[in-house]
Amino acid sequence: MDGVMAAVRRSICSSYDVESLDDGSLLIHTGKYFDDGDELHIVLVRKDDGYDLTDEGHTLMWLSYEEYNFTPLRTEILEGIIKQNDVRLENGRIHVPVGDPDQTGAALQSLEQAIIQVADLRRLSRPNVASTFMEDLRAAFLDSPFGDRCEFGKKVKSGENILEPDIYVDDERPVLIFGVNNSERAKETMINLLYARNGDQRYRTIVVIDDDAEISSKDRKRLINTADRPIEGLDDVQQVTSDFVSARLLAPSLCDLHLRAKGQPSAECEPGDVCCL
């Protein structure tokens, strides 16, 4: 193994160090670190057909400590990083074959760059990039039991106004879902909610508010009070929405209370309706 170590040392940057491990593999110290201070984990291991330079799954494991969720968008970015750096991703391991220890230098450069770029995906997590909240929201509904009833980016009419929900759930009484991740979106959603409430199409509305969004307490309160069902954060969004969508019947006493509050019977409140929700 001394000969292999010498060959590796010749092919890599002189500032790097090589450490022999008990299992015969070589741990390469690059002097580069993740944000939390952990050094990049790169090991050269012997294979039947040569050698393999690998992170042994450490990079994706490091991301998992941050409760990182690979949405379709993030997965696409990850695959692009792997392809761009000419490395491989298999069973959670980022690695690159090395035919001969003398070739370690070029392979190490590719693997090191790939690891750093994958680790930087952490910066795509909330609240660092607000747009991923919307991607996470769409992903949550695509994976939900009623995902086949969802339409994304659909424009719907309410009276003379056009509403633009992020998600439209087809139902006897359609559900319009709005994601709010900043103050501008909060104002746009508020207008949509008012149009939906005052129109004659009898939509139901859900507003999902990003926990980390910079929204004034006044705007947040307005959204919560105006939406038929406000949800703060994505943790329970599937279950809460599923319960809301599947709700059909009101107890007669609740319906009576609703009618009395209006002062008179309303066409909005019919047997089996969900107008009180």
C-alpha positions in Angstrom: 0.0 0.0 0.0 3.0 2.3 0.5 3.5 2.3 -3.3 -0.1 3.3 -3.9 0.2 6.1 -1.3 3.3 7.4 -3.0 1.6 7.4 -6.4 -1.4 9.2 -4.9 0.9 11.8 -3.3 2.6 12.4 -6.6 -0.6 13.0 -8.4 -2.4 15.3 -6.0 -1.9 18.9 -4.8 1.1 19.2 -2.5 -1.1 20.9 0.1 -3.2 17.8 0.5 -2.4 15.0 2.9 -3.0 11.2 2.7 -3.8 9.0 5.6 -3.8 5.1 5.6 -6.8 3.6 7.2 -7.1 0.2 9.0 -9.1 -1.3 6.1 -6.4 -0.5 3.6 -8.1 2.5 2.0 -6.6 6.0 1.9 -8.3 9.0 3.4 -7.4 12.2 1.5 -7.4 15.4 3.5 -8.1 18.3 1.2 -8.2 21.0 3.8 -11.7 21.9 2.6 -14.7 21.9 4.9 -18.5 21.9 5.0 -20.2 24.9 6.5 -20.4 23.2 9.9 -16.7 22.5 10.1 -16.7 18.9 8.9 -13.9 18.2 6.4 -14.9 16.8 3.0 -14.8 13.0 3.3 -12.9 11.5 0.4 -11.5 8.0 0.4 -9.5 6.0 -2.2 -10.6 2.3 -2.0 -9.3 -0.7 -3.9 -11.7 -2.4 -6.4 -11.4 -5.6 -8.5 -10.9 -3.5 -11.6 -8.8 -0.7 -10.1 -9.6 2.0 -7.6 -12.6 4.1 -6.6 -12.5 7.6 -5.2 -15.6 8.1 -3.1 -17.3 10.2 -0.4 -18.8 6.9 1.0 -22.2 8.6 1.1 -21.0 11.3 3.6 -22.2 14.3 1.5 -25.9 13.3 1.2 -25.8 12.1 4.8 -24.5 15.6 5.8 -27.5 17.1 4.0 -29.9 14.8 5.8 -28.8 16.2 9.1 -30.3 19.5 7.9 -33.6 17.6 7.2 -33.1 18.4 3.6 -35.9 17.3 1.3 -35.0 16.4 -2.4 -37.9 17.9 -4.3 -38.1 17.3 -8.1 -36.4 20.6 -8.7 -33.6 19.9 -6.3 -33.2 16.3 -7.7 -32.8 17.8 -11.2 -30.1 20.2 -9.9 -28.3 17.3 -8.2 -28.4 15.2 -11.3 -27.0 18.1 -13.3 -24.1 18.5 -10.8 -23.2 14.8 -11.1 -23.2 14.9 -14.9 -21.4 18.2 -15.2 -18.5 17.0 -13.0 -18.3 13.6 -14.8 -18.8 11.6 -11.5 -21.3 9.0 -10.5 -24.0 8.8 -7.9 -25.0 5.3 -6.8 -26.8 4.2 -3.6 -26.2 7.7 -2.1 -22.4 7.6 -2.8 -20.8 10.2 -5.0 -17.7 8.5 -6.6 -15.5 8.3 -9.6 -13.5 5.3 -10.9 -9.7 5.6 -10.9 -7.8 3.2 -13.2 -4.4 3.8 -11.6 -3.3 5.7 -8.4 -1.2 8.0 -10.6 -4.5 9.3 -12.1 -6.0 10.2 -8.7 -5.3 14.0 -9.1 -7.7 14.6 -12.0 -10.4 12.4 -10.5 -10.0 14.0 -7.1 -10.5 17.5 -8.6 -13.8 16.4 -10.2 -15.1 14.7 -7.1 -14.1 17.5 -4.8 -15.9 20.0 -6.9 -19.0 17.8 -7.1 -19.1 17.4 -3.3 -18.9 21.1 -2.8 -21.6 21.9 -5.3 -23.9 19.3 -3.8 -23.3 20.6 -0.3 -24.2 24.1 -1.6 -27.7 22.7 -2.3 -28.3 23.4 1.3 -28.5 27.0 0.4 -31.7 26.2 -1.6 -33.5 25.2 1.6 -35.9 27.6 3.3 -35.6 30.4 4.1 -32.5 31.0 2.0 -34.4 30.7 -1.3 -38.0 31.5 -1.0 -38.9 30.1 -4.4 -38.3 26.5 -3.1 -41.3 26.9 -0.7 -43.5 27.0 -3.8 -41.7 24.0 -5.3 -42.1 22.2 -2.0 -45.8 23.1 -1.9 -46.4 21.7 -5.4 -44.4 18.6 -4.6 -46.6 18.0 -1.5 -49.8 18.1 -3.5 -48.4 16.0 -6.4 -47.7 13.3 -3.7 -51.0 13.6 -2.0 -53.9 11.2 -2.3 -55.8 13.7 -4.5 -52.8 14.7 -6.6 -54.5 13.5 -9.8 -57.2 16.1 -9.2 -54.8 19.0 -8.9 -54.0 21.5 -11.7 -51.1 23.9 -11.4 -51.1 27.4 -12.8 -54.8 27.2 -13.8 -56.6 30.5 -14.2 -60.2 30.5 -13.1 -63.0 33.0 -13.3 -64.9 34.5 -10.4 -67.5 37.0 -11.6 -65.7 39.4 -13.9 -62.3 38.7 -12.3 -59.6 36.1 -13.1 -58.1 34.3 -10.2 -54.6 32.7 -10.3 -54.3 30.0 -7.6 -51.1 28.1 -7.3 -53.1 24.9 -7.2 -56.7 24.1 -8.3 -58.3 21.1 -6.8 -61.2 19.8 -8.9 -64.2 19.1 -6.7 -67.9 19.5 -6.6 -67.0 22.8 -5.0 -63.5 23.5 -6.3 -60.7 24.4 -3.9 -58.2 27.2 -4.7 -54.9 26.9 -3.0 -52.5 29.8 -2.7 -48.9 29.7 -1.4 -47.6 32.8 0.3 -43.8 33.2 0.7 -43.3 37.0 0.7 -45.1 40.3 1.3 -45.9 40.9 -2.3 -47.4 37.5 -2.7 -49.4 38.1 0.4 -51.1 41.2 -1.1 -51.8 39.4 -4.4 -53.3 36.5 -2.6 -55.5 38.8 -0.5 -57.0 40.3 -3.6 -57.6 36.8 -5.0 -59.3 35.7 -1.8 -61.7 38.7 -1.9 -62.5 38.0 -5.5 -63.2 34.4 -4.7 -65.4 35.3 -1.8 -67.5 37.9 -3.7 -67.9 35.9 -6.9 -70.7 33.6 -7.7 -68.6 30.4 -8.4 -68.6 29.3 -4.8 -64.9 28.4 -4.6 -63.3 27.3 -1.3 -59.9 28.7 -0.5 -56.8 27.5 1.3 -53.8 29.7 2.0 -50.5 28.1 2.9 -48.1 30.6 4.5 -44.4 30.0 4.6 -43.3 30.0 8.3 -40.2 31.9 7.4 -41.7 34.4 5.0 -41.2 38.1 5.8 -44.8 39.1 6.0 -46.2 41.8 8.3 -48.4 40.6 11.2 -51.2 42.7 9.7 -51.0 41.0 6.3 -50.7 37.6 7.9 -53.7 38.2 10.1 -55.8 39.3 7.0 -54.9 36.1 5.1 -55.8 33.9 8.1 -59.1 35.7 8.6 -60.1 35.7 4.9 -59.1 32.3 3.7 -61.6 29.4 4.3 -58.7 27.4 5.6 -55.3 29.0 6.5 -52.3 26.7 7.0 -49.0 27.9 8.4 -46.0 25.8 7.2 -45.9 22.7 5.1 -45.6 20.0 7.9 -49.2 19.0 7.9 -50.4 20.5 4.6 -51.3 17.2 3.0 -53.4 15.9 5.9 -55.1 19.3 6.6 -56.0 19.8 3.0 -57.2 16.2 2.5 -59.5 16.6 5.5 -60.7 20.0 4.1 -61.3 18.7 0.6 -63.0 15.5 1.7 -65.4 17.2 4.1 -68.9 17.1 2.8 -71.5 17.2 5.6 -72.3 19.8 8.3 -74.0 19.0 11.5 -77.5 20.7 11.3 -76.8 22.7 14.4 -73.7 24.3 12.8 -75.6 25.1 9.6 -78.4 26.7 11.6 -75.9 28.8 13.4 -74.4 29.9 10.1 -77.8 30.9 8.8 -78.7 32.8 11.9 -75.4 34.7 11.7 -76.3 35.8 8.2 -79.7 36.8 9.3 -81.5 35.0 6.6 -81.2 31.8 4.5 -78.6 32.0 1.8 -78.1 30.3 -1.5 -74.6 29.7 -0.3 -75.8 27.4 2.4 -77.5 24.2 1.2 -77.9 20.7 2.7 -74.6 18.9 2.5 -72.7 22.1 1.8 -69.4 23.0 3.4 -69.8 26.7 3.6 -69.1 26.8 7.3 -65.6 25.3 7.0 
